[in-house]
Amino acid sequence: AQTVTQSQPEMSVQEAETVTLSCTYDTSESNYYLFWYKQPPSRQMILVIRQEAYKQQNATENRFSVNFQKAAKSFSLKISDSQLGDTAMYFCAFMKGSSGNTPLVFGKGTRLSVIA
Amino acid sequence: DTAVSQTPKYLVTQMGNDKSIKCEQNLGHDTMYWYKQDSKKFLKIMFSYNNKELIINETVPNRFSPKSPDKAHLNLHINSLELGDSAVYFCASSQARYEQYFGPGTRLTVT
């Protein structure tokens, strides 16, 4: 079974600064996908970024980038130029890729507060 | 147009009642899911359907019964509601190896 661990229950960052959220996972699968989802107070789950395990290049989406270390099974999220609207719960998630559509396995989340 | 919609968004009911939550997606996706988010914000899969067929049923009490009348709809019926069923229930959909799109969630409160 796959597990996802987010070791930082809460973090805070000053507006315009950079913050990194940690995520590690455990799996014996060779083909999989990793995601970061954001859940603001509205409770809507919003995809932030996605990484295919077979790609060595780290994914980036505007101010969001990941540091994917496959051997270490680590998948951290870096948010640059933090904005007040980034305040939210952030969930790291794992999906097996070998059998098509499979459920996401989530970490317990990191609550990020961006301070003005 | 809303991609994944759920009704109702809020549901308050008493112990012992039966209730349903409905989910619809207009993305043409083959697979739909129900997730439960508990009071500590932990998200866990409950059910997964592919082309109206149940493919994953995690350890969920049999008071929970999903139904998929067609590929675009996945409903969740809960019998004999208990206090511990209070949670946010999310519907999601996906199409082969791509990200899952979530509905807005239904906050269920059992009193």
Contacts between the chains, C-beta under 8 A, distances in Angstrom:
chain1	res1	chain2	res2	distance
A	33	B	97	6.9
A	35	B	99	6.3
A	37	B	102	8.0
A	39	B	41	7.7
A	42	B	104	8.0
A	43	B	88	6.4
A	43	B	104	7.1
A	43	B	105	5.0
A	43	B	107	7.7
A	44	B	102	7.0
A	44	B	104	5.7
A	44	B	105	7.4
A	45	B	90	6.5
A	45	B	92	7.7
A	45	B	102	3.8
A	45	B	105	7.7
A	47	B	99	5.0
A	47	B	100	8.0
A	47	B	101	7.8
A	50	B	99	5.5
A	89	B	41	5.9
A	91	B	43	6.7
A	95	B	100	8.0
A	97	B	97	5.8
A	100	B	31	7.8
A	100	B	50	7.8
A	100	B	96	5.2
A	100	B	97	6.5
A	101	B	30	6.8
A	101	B	31	3.7
A	101	B	48	7.3
A	101	B	50	6.1
A	101	B	94	5.3
A	101	B	95	7.4
A	101	B	96	6.0
A	101	B	97	7.4
A	102	B	48	7.7
A	102	B	56	7.9
A	103	B	33	5.9
A	103	B	35	7.8
A	103	B	45	3.8
A	103	B	48	5.5
A	103	B	56	6.1
A	104	B	35	7.8
A	104	B	43	7.7
A	104	B	45	7.1
A	104	B	100	6.1
A	105	B	45	7.7
A	106	B	42	7.1
A	106	B	43	4.4
A	106	B	44	7.3
A	108	B	40	7.3
A	108	B	41	7.3
A	108	B	42	5.6
A	109	B	41	5.2
A	109	B	42	7.5
